[in-house]
């Protein structure tokens, strides 16, 4: 009889590798979030760029979850966006080749903000 060994899961936020979808599926790389302004009093902005690759022109939904509450989120393209707490959902009727996603944090500070979950796919 074989002895069960509990699997060990480790998280390292310093890796630039990205997160990948289920085995055999399409890989999705978590974008690099850049803080573009921090006034030191709780307000700030952050941004990331995304390349849609083979999703260009398709009906696409992008979901981004942050480790802090965000107040606003928008894109450089024509995506329809909604913010709920720490989650930003963007729907594109025709995904562009590239887009820039922006967020505002007005309380709690922009410092230390990270993307904790990310998904993008055709509907």
Buried (B, 14 or more C-beta within 10 A) or exposed (E): EEEEEEEEEEEEEEEEEEEEEEEEEEEBBBBEBEBEEBEEEEBBBBBBEBEBEEBBBBEBBBBBBBEBBBEEBBBEBEBEBEBEEBBBBBBBEEBBEEBEBBBBBBEBBBEEBEBBEBBBBBE
